[in-house]
Amino acid sequence: MIISFLYKLALIVLGFNLVIMTRYLLHSFSMRRAFRYVPGPAASSLLWGEEWQLYHGLPGKPYLDWHKRFGKLVKFTGAFGHQVLSVTDPRAISFILGDGAYHFPKPQGVRAWFKATLGEGILWVEGKKAHERQRRVVAPALNQQSVRRLTDIFFEKSIYLADQWSKILELDDGGKETEIEITNWAGRFALDTVGRAAFSYDFDCLSGEPHALASALDGLTNNEHRRLSFYMRALFWLVPSILSIGEKGKMIRQVKYELGAIASKMWKDAKLAGDRDNRTLMANILKYDEASNEPMDEEQIVSQMRTIISAGYETVSAIVAWMLYEISSHPDFQNQLREEIYAIPDHSFEHLNNDLPLLDAALKETLRLHPAILENHHEAAETISIPLSEPLSDGGETQLVIPKGTIVVIPVNVLQTDANFWGKDADAFRPSRWLDRQKGGLLKGQELLAFSVGPRSCIGKTFATMEIKSLIVTLLQRFSFRCTREIEPFQSFVIRPRVCGETASSLPLMVKKL
């Protein structure tokens, strides 16, 4: 009887595997047929495809090489032979991020990552109706009118950080010049600011004391040199459940727990306080929860809060670090920027937003050269045709059929360093290019994809840019910066700087009190 049961079970398992294998082979065949005219590199590994090169090489360099060699559409191989399509064709990108946005959701692996770390928040949700519902909860607290009222908080936290650095300078070198590790402080600033501005909650990370949430967030994405991280990155496109195993899976659960514990406390405190009159995200959630016919349960609300905290931490801390790196590496521009900052009469939102063209140009140039998110990933929800700027072959059609399930990547760094658009110095930090473009009326509004575009663009763009500008204004009024180390980009969840040869993100700058 036992043998009969085991025999039947073996047949069921075998049949299940055959079904999976058949579906995989049919899908592979349909993709190879659809992309037969799309050029690309031969797989460098039968097992891993190009994943090893993408993971261990300089971030984004393979995409630069491939698109320079093959053109605006490139197919390459991922782990276990699955095909990936890399797109820089402007017409195709406009469709994928615009009219076709809800036909190209995030890949299942990416959604599994967000669900495992943050819950079912606005980064995880897909579908037009569900996404618009969540956006209505979050967006009003992050628009320009709301951010204007948060400017004082941005400067409050910026001044606190500057005060902490002044104490370090006094202790280390009698107030003259000392080396400060920027990335750690940038992360603490980002957490404290999003806590106060979005939720009226003080994480107190800038005190400099050990902090469980800051350590958990940093530990999750700042250990990408480990071999297990490679396996997880290479395979989660195909097997999302891999995110739950091993040390990395433990880190993911720890981050979700730490974020959830704090978010739950903030939500309970907010309901008791009942402050619905300010323009913070928390107040908006409270108002939505009371007025909606479809109120969210506590886990949905906590997921939104986890998402806002994490997004505010990862992207802002990376951009701050890269901007200070570029400013410290260009002393003449640093002096010009400081003179511009000295000229404004106060720190109002209007002056920050309208009267600092050099600062605005420096931020845009930092976003252009150092986008926090290097790759914009999507998955075709159905077999769909996308428009092209030019045909793939002579006499061919200006469209391409994308089979259902195809992973599509938009390499942001390729678009933002295209010499045909940005000029021969596309790889150089030259903020004046933005001022030149404004004078010539050449700005098109979609030249930067650092915050994406279309209905799924980042709703925190205004919040993040004003937060970063407030910090840079504050720091340049009190300190000068110079970089004495060789710095390279480092692929974690976002692109961070690190000292060449080190394994984790780091940006030690020489800081001098003015």
C-alpha positions in Angstrom: 0.0 0.0 0.0 2.8 2.4 0.9 4.6 1.5 -2.3 1.5 2.2 -4.3 1.1 5.6 -2.6 4.7 6.5 -3.2 4.4 5.4 -6.9 1.3 7.6 -7.4 3.0 10.5 -5.6 6.0 10.1 -7.8 3.8 10.2 -10.9 2.1 13.4 -9.7 5.4 15.1 -9.0 6.7 14.0 -12.4 3.6 15.2 -14.1 3.8 18.5 -12.3 7.4 19.0 -13.3 6.6 18.1 -16.9 3.9 20.7 -17.0 6.3 23.3 -15.7 9.0 22.3 -18.1 6.7 22.3 -21.0 5.4 25.8 -20.2 8.9 27.0 -19.8 10.0 25.6 -23.1 7.0 27.0 -24.9 7.6 30.4 -23.3 11.3 30.3 -24.3 10.4 29.3 -27.8 7.8 32.2 -28.2 10.4 34.7 -26.9 13.2 33.5 -29.1 10.8 33.7 -32.1 9.5 37.2 -31.2 13.0 38.5 -30.6 14.7 36.8 -33.6 15.6 40.2 -35.1 16.7 41.7 -31.8 20.5 41.6 -31.4 22.4 40.9 -28.2 25.4 39.3 -26.6 25.9 35.5 -26.6 25.3 34.0 -23.1 28.6 34.1 -21.2 27.4 31.3 -18.9 24.9 28.4 -19.6 23.8 28.5 -16.0 23.9 32.2 -15.1 23.7 33.9 -18.4 24.8 37.6 -18.0 23.8 37.7 -14.3 27.4 37.2 -13.0 28.6 40.1 -15.2 25.8 42.4 -14.2 26.4 41.7 -10.5 30.1 41.8 -10.3 30.9 44.4 -12.9 30.9 48.1 -12.5 27.2 49.0 -12.0 25.5 49.6 -15.4 28.6 49.0 -17.5 27.3 45.9 -19.3 24.2 47.9 -20.5 26.5 50.7 -21.8 28.6 48.3 -23.7 25.6 46.3 -25.1 23.6 49.3 -26.3 26.7 50.9 -27.8 27.3 47.7 -29.8 23.8 46.6 -30.6 21.6 49.6 -30.6 18.4 50.7 -28.8 17.0 47.1 -28.3 19.2 44.4 -26.8 18.2 40.9 -25.7 20.4 39.1 -23.2 20.2 35.9 -21.2 19.5 35.6 -17.5 19.8 32.7 -15.2 18.8 29.3 -16.6 18.4 30.8 -20.1 15.5 33.1 -19.6 15.5 36.0 -22.1 15.5 39.7 -21.0 14.9 42.7 -23.2 16.8 45.9 -22.5 15.2 49.0 -24.1 16.5 52.5 -24.7 14.2 53.3 -27.7 12.5 56.6 -26.7 9.1 55.7 -28.3 9.0 52.3 -26.7 10.0 53.7 -23.3 7.3 56.4 -23.6 4.7 53.7 -24.2 5.9 51.3 -21.4 6.0 54.1 -18.8 3.0 56.0 -20.1 -0.1 54.6 -21.9 1.1 51.0 -21.4 2.2 51.4 -17.8 -0.4 49.0 -16.4 0.4 46.4 -19.1 4.0 46.4 -17.8 3.8 45.9 -14.0 6.8 45.1 -11.9 8.2 41.6 -12.3 6.9 38.9 -9.9 10.4 38.7 -8.3 10.5 42.5 -7.6 6.9 42.4 -6.2 7.9 39.5 -4.0 10.9 41.6 -2.7 8.6 44.5 -1.8 6.0 42.3 -0.2 8.7 40.5 1.9 10.4 43.6 3.1 7.6 46.2 3.2 4.2 44.5 2.7 1.5 45.3 0.2 2.1 49.0 -0.1 2.2 51.4 -3.1 5.4 49.9 -4.4 4.0 46.4 -4.4 0.5 47.1 -5.7 -0.4 46.6 -9.4 -3.5 47.3 -11.5 -4.9 50.7 -12.4 -7.7 50.7 -9.9 -5.8 49.3 -6.9 -2.8 51.6 -7.6 -4.9 54.7 -7.9 -6.7 53.9 -4.7 -3.4 53.7 -2.8 -2.0 56.8 -4.6 -5.0 58.8 -3.3 -4.0 58.0 0.2 -0.4 59.0 -0.1 -0.1 61.6 -2.8 -1.8 64.6 -1.2 0.7 64.7 1.6 3.6 64.7 -0.8 2.5 67.4 -3.3 4.1 70.8 -3.6 1.5 72.6 -1.4 2.1 70.1 1.5 5.9 70.0 1.1 6.0 73.9 1.3 4.7 73.5 4.9 7.4 70.9 5.7 10.4 73.1 4.7 11.0 74.1 8.3 11.3 70.5 9.4 13.8 69.8 6.6 16.0 72.7 7.8 15.5 71.7 11.5 17.0 68.2 10.8 19.7 69.7 8.5 20.8 72.1 11.3 20.8 69.2 13.8 23.1 67.2 11.5 25.4 70.2 11.0 25.6 70.7 14.8 26.6 67.1 15.2 29.4 67.5 12.7 30.6 70.7 14.4 30.9 68.7 17.6 32.9 66.0 15.8 35.2 68.7 14.4 35.7 70.2 17.9 36.6 66.9 19.4 38.8 65.6 16.6 40.8 68.6 15.5 39.9 71.6 17.5 37.3 72.8 15.0 39.6 72.8 11.9 39.2 69.8 9.5 38.6 66.2 9.9 37.4 63.1 7.9 33.7 62.3 8.3 32.0 59.2 6.8 29.1 60.6 4.9 27.0 57.6 4.0 26.1 56.6 7.5 25.1 60.2 8.4 23.2 60.6 5.2 21.1 57.5 6.1 20.4 58.8 9.6 19.4 62.2 8.2 17.0 60.6 5.7 15.3 58.4 8.4 14.9 61.3 10.9 13.6 63.6 8.3 11.0 61.2 6.8 9.9 60.3 10.4 9.3 63.9 11.4 8.0 65.3 8.1 5.7 62.4 7.1 4.6 61.0 10.5 5.4 63.6 13.2 7.7 61.0 14.8 11.3 61.4 15.9 13.5 58.3 15.2 16.4 60.2 16.9 18.9 58.6 14.5 21.0 61.8 14.3 22.0 61.5 17.9 24.6 59.2 16.6 23.7 56.4 19.0 23.1 52.8 17.7 19.7 52.5 16.2 18.0 49.1 15.5 16.0 50.3 12.4 19.0 52.1 10.9 21.2 49.0 11.4 18.5 46.7 10.0 18.0 48.8 6.8 21.7 49.3 6.3 22.5 45.6 6.9 19.9 44.4 4.4 21.3 46.3 1.3 24.9 47.0 2.3 26.2 43.4 2.1 25.9 42.8 -1.6 29.4 41.4 -1.9 28.3 38.1 -0.4 27.8 35.1 -2.7 24.4 34.4 -1.3 23.3 37.9 -2.4 24.3 37.1 -6.0 22.3 33.8 -6.0 19.3 35.6 -4.7 19.5 38.4 -7.2 20.1 36.0 -10.1 17.2 33.7 -9.2 14.5 35.7 -7.6 13.2 36.6 -11.1 12.4 32.9 -11.6 11.9 31.7 -8.1 10.6 34.5 -5.8 10.4 32.2 -2.8 14.2 32.3 -2.6 13.8 35.6 -0.8 12.7 33.7 2.3 15.8 31.4 2.8 19.2 31.8 4.4 20.8 34.7 6.1 19.4 37.2 3.5 15.9 35.9 4.2 16.5 36.4 7.9 17.6 40.0 7.2 14.5 40.6 5.1 12.2 39.4 7.9 14.1 41.5 10.4 13.7 44.7 8.4 10.0 44.0 7.9 9.6 43.4 11.7 11.5 46.6 12.7 9.7 48.8 10.2 6.3 47.2 11.2 6.9 47.6 14.9 7.6 51.3 14.6 4.9 51.9 12.0 2.3 50.2 14.2 3.3 52.3 17.2 3.1 55.5 15.1 -0.4 54.6 13.8 -1.7 53.8 17.2 -0.3 57.1 18.7 -1.7 59.1 15.7 -5.2 57.7 16.2 -5.0 58.6 19.9 -3.8 62.1 19.2 -6.3 62.5 16.4 -4.4 65.3 14.6 -6.1 65.5 11.2 -5.4 69.2 10.6 -1.7 69.2 9.5 -0.5 68.2 6.1 1.7 65.2 7.1 1.1 61.8 5.5 -0.1 60.5 8.8 -2.9 63.1 9.0 -3.9 62.3 5.4 -4.1 58.6 6.2 -6.3 59.4 9.3 -8.7 61.5 7.2 -8.9 58.8 4.4 -9.5 56.1 7.0 -12.5 57.9 8.4 -14.0 59.1 5.2 -13.5 56.1 2.9 -16.1 53.5 2.1 -13.2 51.1 1.7 -11.0 51.8 4.8 -7.7 50.0 4.9 -7.0 47.6 7.7 -4.0 48.1 10.0 -1.7 45.9 8.0 -2.4 47.8 4.8 -1.7 51.1 6.6 1.5 49.8 8.2 2.6 48.6 4.7 2.2 52.1 3.3 4.2 53.5 6.2 7.0 50.9 5.8 7.1 51.8 2.1 7.4 55.5 2.7 10.1 55.1 5.4 12.2 52.7 3.3 11.9 54.8 0.1 12.8 57.9 2.0 15.8 56.2 3.5 17.3 54.4 0.5 17.0 56.9 -2.3 17.6 60.2 -0.4 20.6 58.9 1.5 22.2 57.7 -1.8 21.5 61.0 -3.6 22.8 63.1 -0.7 26.1 61.1 -0.6 26.6 61.3 -4.4 25.8 65.1 -4.4 28.3 65.8 -1.7 30.9 63.7 -3.5 30.5 65.7 -6.7 30.6 69.0 -4.8 33.7 68.0 -2.9 35.4 66.9 -6.2 34.7 70.2 -7.9 36.0 73.0 -5.5 35.4 75.9 -7.9 31.8 74.9 -8.4 31.5 74.4 -4.6 32.6 78.0 -4.1 30.1 79.3 -6.8 27.3 77.3 -5.2 28.1 78.6 -1.8 28.0 82.2 -3.0 24.6 81.6 -4.6 23.4 80.2 -1.3 24.7 83.2 0.7 22.7 85.5 -1.6 19.2 84.3 -0.6 17.7 86.3 2.2 16.0 83.3 4.0 15.3 79.6 3.9 11.7 79.8 2.6 10.3 77.2 0.2 10.0 79.9 -2.5 13.7 80.8 -2.4 14.7 77.1 -2.2 12.5 76.2 -5.2 13.0 79.2 -7.4 16.1 81.3 -6.6 18.9 78.7 -6.5 19.5 77.7 -10.1 23.0 76.4 -9.5 21.7 74.2 -6.7 18.9 72.9 -8.8 21.4 72.2 -11.7 23.7 70.4 -9.3 20.9 68.2 -8.0 19.8 67.4 -11.6 23.3 66.6 -12.7 23.8 64.3 -9.7 20.6 62.5 -10.5 21.7 62.2 -14.1 25.1 60.7 -13.4 24.1 58.8 -10.2 20.5 57.6 -10.5 19.7 55.8 -7.2 17.8 53.1 -9.2 19.9 52.0 -12.1 17.4 49.6 -13.8 13.7 50.1 -14.3 12.3 46.6 -14.5 8.9 45.6 -15.9 7.1 42.4 -17.0 4.7 42.0 -19.8 1.4 41.1 -18.2 0.1 40.0 -21.6 1.4 39.5 -25.1 1.5 43.1 -26.4 2.9 45.2 -29.2 5.1 48.2 -28.4 5.9 51.0 -30.8 9.5 51.7 -32.0 11.3 54.8 -33.2 12.8 52.8 -36.1 12.4 49.3 -37.5 14.7 46.5 -36.3 15.5 45.4 -39.9 15.3 46.9 -43.4 11.7 47.1 -44.4 10.6 45.8 -41.0 7.7 47.2 -38.9 8.2 50.0 -36.3 6.8 47.8 -33.6 7.8 44.7 -31.6 5.6 42.0 -30.1 6.5 41.3 -26.5 5.4 37.8 -25.3 3.6 37.6 -22.0 6.0 37.1 -19.1 9.0 38.8 -20.7 11.2 40.8 -18.4 11.9 44.3 -19.8 14.6 46.5 -18.4 15.1 50.2 -19.0 18.8 51.0 -18.2 18.6 54.5 -16.8 22.3 55.1 -16.9 22.5 54.5 -20.7 19.8 57.0 -21.4 21.2 59.7 -19.0 24.8 59.5 -20.4 23.9 59.2 -24.1 26.5 61.4 -25.9 24.1 61.9 -28.8 21.8 63.8 -26.5 24.0 65.1 -23.7 27.1 65.9 -25.7 30.7 64.6 -25.8 31.1 65.4 -22.1 28.1 63.3 -21.1 30.1 61.4 -18.5 31.3 64.6 -16.8 29.7 66.4 -13.9 28.9 69.8 -15.5 25.8 71.4 -13.9 26.0 74.4 -16.2 24.5 72.1 -19.0 21.1 72.5 -17.3 21.4 76.3 -17.3 22.4 76.2 -21.0 19.4 74.0 -21.9 17.0 76.4 -20.1 18.4 79.3 -22.0 18.0 77.4 -25.3 14.6 76.2 -24.5 15.7 72.6 -24.9 14.3 71.0 -21.8 11.7 68.3 -22.6 10.6 67.4 -19.1 11.5 63.7 -19.5 15.2 63.8 -19.8 15.7 62.3 -16.4 14.3 59.0 -15.3 15.7 59.0 -11.8 12.1 59.4 -10.5 10.6 57.7 -13.5 7.7 59.2 -15.4 4.0 58.4 -16.2 1.3 57.2 -13.8 3.8 55.0 -11.8 6.3 57.8 -11.3 7.7 58.5 -7.8 5.1 60.5 -5.9 7.8 61.6 -3.4 9.9 63.6 -5.9 9.1 67.1 -4.6 9.5 65.9 -1.0 12.9 64.3 -1.7 14.3 67.2 -3.8 13.3 69.9 -1.2 14.7 67.7 1.6 18.1 67.3 -0.2 18.3 71.0 -1.2 17.6 72.0 2.5 20.5 69.9 3.6 23.0 71.0 1.0 22.1 74.7 1.7 22.7 74.2 5.4 25.9 72.3 5.1 27.6 74.6 2.5 26.9 77.6 4.7 28.9 76.0 7.5 31.5 73.6 6.0 33.7 73.1 3.0 34.3 69.6 1.6 37.1 67.8 -0.3 37.5 64.2 -1.3 40.9 62.6 -0.9 39.9 59.0 -1.7 39.2 57.1 -4.9 35.4 56.4 -5.0 33.5 53.9 -7.1 29.8 53.1 -7.5 28.5 50.1 -5.6 25.4 48.1 -6.4 23.2 47.5 -3.4 19.4 48.0 -3.5 20.3 51.5 -4.8 23.6 52.7 -6.2 25.8 53.9 -3.4 29.4 55.2 -3.3 32.2 53.4 -1.7 36.0 53.6 -1.4 37.6 51.5 -4.1 38.6 48.1 -2.8 36.1 48.1 0.1 33.1 45.9 0.3 30.4 48.1 1.8 29.3 51.7 1.0 31.5 54.4 2.3 32.2 58.1 1.5 34.9 59.6 3.8 35.2 63.3 3.0 37.4 65.9 4.6 35.1 68.4 6.3 36.3 71.9 7.3 34.4 74.4 9.4 34.0 77.8 7.7 
